[in-house]
Amino acid sequence: MNPIKSAGYITTRQVCERLGISRSTLERYVKTKGFPKPLKLSATSTNRYPIDAVLAWEHSIINQAF
């Protein structure tokens, strides 16, 4: 996983690269695995994910594994 700062937002592409998954898998994670929903920060922007929420989700998944 790539290190990221714990403030701000990351794109769908960055989330997929970080997790090693496709966009369709990410959409499935949002619907079925409690992954944070993306935000649209302006009318012309692409979806963004709050970094804090992504990190919290990662930690919860890791904790479930143990």
Secondary structure as GFF3:
##gff-version 3
##sequence-region A 1 66
A	DSSP	beta_strand	9	11	.	.	.	ID=ss1
A	DSSP	alpha_helix	12	19	.	.	.	ID=ss2
A	DSSP	alpha_helix	23	32	.	.	.	ID=ss3
A	DSSP	beta_strand	39	40	.	.	.	ID=ss4
A	DSSP	beta_strand	47	50	.	.	.	ID=ss5
A	DSSP	alpha_helix	51	65	.	.	.	ID=ss6
###
